[in-house]
Amino acid sequence: MKFALVLPIFVSSVTAFAPQAFTTSKTSLDAYPTVNGWTADENAFDTFKMEFALVLPIFVSSVTAFAPQAFTTSKTSLDAYPTVNGWKADENAFCAGLPGALAPLGDFDPLGFTEDLPVQEIKRFREAEVTHGRVSMLAVVGYLVAEKFHPLFDGSVTGPANTHLAQVQEISPFFFAWLVTAIAVAEFGRARTGWEEPVDAIKKNVDVEGKTWLSKLNDEYYPGDIGFDPFGLKPTDGAEFAEMQTKELQHGRLAMIGAMGMIVQEQVSNAPLF
């Protein structure tokens, strides 16, 4: 918006310095004799003026190509998202209407990460937040438990939790390889559940602002809902699901901060937490 307001002022300023036509009577030109091969020509300046007039629009169009464009989400694209777990995409609501906002912070986005983003990108951000929150909750439990209780490998894995994985790799390479493979298979399964195939994502991302090219969540996929619910805790009511999702997000956000503090503390102190 600011750029759009400033550009006309800039153009008018530039054109103020553009060569202006002048008129000179034939009598005054005849007063100038040929000197060192030069004779005054009143039409030469007009040629330069015409070239300037032709070049200026090209320059202006090149500059406006870099002007910031607003993100737009068409009604058709919103209709492509079905109601999932009681949530229906709403471009006028904070985070497209996804749950997670809670007092006293409310709609907390001080850096404007979600401002003017299409629903597809908001869903991708939420998928990342939920996933990192879950990993962090497991990490916090692991730090608190594993440093005091570590019966595996005859209790040989000891010391700061930051070093446990490296110790496992050294003590039991086969188990470490199996662990990495299991994580890779789980991540591949999550990708197959929630994400479009890369080739399809490229095609569908052509008309999407803020696109990520190779990645796109399925339209009918709810961020974080990969179908894993062995204890049947997932509510069937939309309002109850939103409440449970908000609780999970809050715990995950706290766990991300907590896990970061634990990791940094052990890196600095090189000693267990307790």
N, C-alpha and C positions, 0 to 999 in steps of 0.2 A: 504494500500500500504506500509506504513512504517512498519507494522507488518510483511508483507511478506518479506521485505528486511532484517529485523532484525533477523527473525527466523533462516535462514541458518547460520548466524554468531553465534547465540546462540547454535545451535546444534553442530557446529564445535568446539565451546568452550567446550561444555560438553564432546564430544568425545575425546577431547585432554586430559581429565582427566580419560578416560576409561582405565582400566587395559590393559597393553600391554603384548603380549606373550614374554616369555623369554626362553632361552635355557640354559640348564645346563648339562654338561657332566655327564655321569654315575659315573665317577671317583670322581667328586666333591661331589656328593650326598653320596657316600660311606664314604666320609670323616666325615659325621655327624652321630654320634652314636645316639641311642634311649635315650632320656632324658625325665624323668618324663612321660613316656608313649608316647612321641611324636617322630615321625620319619618324616623327610623331604619327601614331596611328590610333584613332579613337575607337576602332572596332576590336583591337587586340584585347583590351580589358574585358569586353563583353564576352569573348570566348572563354576567358578564365572564369568569369562569373557563371556561365552556363555549366562548365565542368564542376564547379563547386556545388551548384544546385543539383546536379545529377548524383554526385558522390554522397551528399549529406543524407538523403533518405536511406541509402545502403548502410551508412555508418549507424544511423539511428536504429534501423531494424536489427543490426547486429548486436547493438547494446541491449535492446529490449529482449533479445533472446535469452539473456542471462537474468532477467527480472524474475523474482520469486513468484511462483504460481501457487494458488491456493489448492489444497487437496479437496477433491469433490467425490462424493459417493452417490451414485445414481440410485433412484428408487428401485430400479430393476435389480441391482446388485444386492440390495437389502432383502428383496423378496426371495433371493436365492438361499437365504439362511432360514431353515425351518426352526420351529420352537423346539428346543432341546433342554431337558431337565427343568422345564418351566421358564426358560430364558428365551426371549426373542430380541434380536439385535435392534437397538434403537440408536440412531446416529445423533440424536439430540440429548441423550443421557450420558453421564460420566462413564467412561470406559464402555460405551455402547450398551450400558445397562447391566453389565456383569456385576455380580456381588463382590464384596470385599471391603467396601467403605464402612467405617465404623467410627463412632464418636470416641474421643473428641477431635480426631484428625479429619474425619469426613472424607470429602473428595480430595485426597492428598496427592498432588502432582505438581510440586513447586517448580520443577524444571520443564514442565510442559511436554513430557515425552509422548503423551497420548493425544495432544491437541491436534485436531484436524486430521488424525490418522483414519484410514479406512478400516472397516470392521475386521477385515482379514488380518491387518497388522496388529490391531488391538488383541485379537485372539492369539496371535503368535506371541505377543508380549506376555499375556496371561499364562500361556502354556509354559513359557520359560520360568515365570515366577513360581508357579505351582510345582514344577519339577525341581527347581533349586531349593524350594522350601522343604520338600519331602526328603531330598538328599541331606539337607542340613539337619533336619530333625533326627535322622538316623545317625549322622555324624556326632551330634551332641550326646546322644545316648551311648554311642560307641566310646567316646572320650571318657565319659563319666564311669562306665562299667569296665572297659577293657584294661584300664591301667591298674585296677584293683583285682579283677577277676579274669584270668587268662589261662584256662586249663588246657587249651590246644597246644600241640607240639611240646608236651611235657613241661609246660610253663616256661619255655625258653624265650618266648617273646615278651620282653620286659621294657621298662624305661618309658620315655615320652611317647604318647600315641602317634605323634608325627612320624616316628621311625618304625612303627609296627609293620607297615606294608613292606618296607624295604627288608626288614628282618625275615618276614615270611618268604619273600622271594629268594633270599639267601638260604634259608633253612629247608624249604620245600619248593623247589622250582616247579614241580609238576602241579602241586596244589595252586600255586600262583597262576600258572598258565590256565588251569581250569577256571579259576575265579575271573580272570580277564575275559575268557571265552563266554562265561555265563553272563557277565555284564553286557558284552557285545550282543549276545543273542536277545537279552531283554530289551536293549535299546533298539535293535532291529525290529522286534515285535511291536514296540511302541510306535516306531516310525510307520510301520505297515498299517497300524490301526488308525492313527490320526492324520497322516500326511498323504498328500497326493504323490503319485509317481513323478519323478523329476521332469520327464518329458511333458507330461500333462500340465505340471506346474508352470513350466516355461510358456506354454501356449496360453494358459489362463491368466498369467501375470502380465500379458502384453498391455492390457487396458487398465491395469491397476496402479494407482499412484502409490509410491512408497514400496514398490515391489521388491521381493527378495530373490527373484529369478528362479532358482532351483527349488525353492521351498514354498509350500502352500498347504495350510491345514484343510482337511475336507470340510465342505460347507455344513454337513450334518454332524460334525464332530464338536463336542463340548471340550474346551481346554482342560486337560488333565484327566478326563474320564476315559480311561483305556479299557474299562470293563473288568478291572480287578477288584472284586468285592467278595472274598471268600467267606466272610461272616455275615453277609447280607445287611450291612449297616446303611447302605445308600437309601435315602428316603424316596418315596414315589411322589410325594407332594412337592410342587415347585417351590413354595415358600420355605418348607422345611429343608429342602436341598440347598437353597440359597443361604440359609442360616448355617448349615453344616459347612458349606464351602467357605463362608466368611470365617468361621472358627479355624478351619484348616489353614487358610491364608494367614491369619493372625499368628498362629503358632509357627508357621513356616517362616514368616518374616522375623519373628523373635529369634528363631533357631538360626537363621542366617547371620544375624548380628552376633549371637552367642558363639557360634562355631568359628566365626572370624576372630573373635577375641581369644578363644582357646588356642587356635593355630598360631596366632601372633605371639601370645604369651610363651608358648613352648619353644617357638623359634628363637625368641630373645633369651629366655632363661635356660634353654636346653635341659629342662628338668620336667618331671611329671607335674600335673596340675596340683595334686594333693600329696 
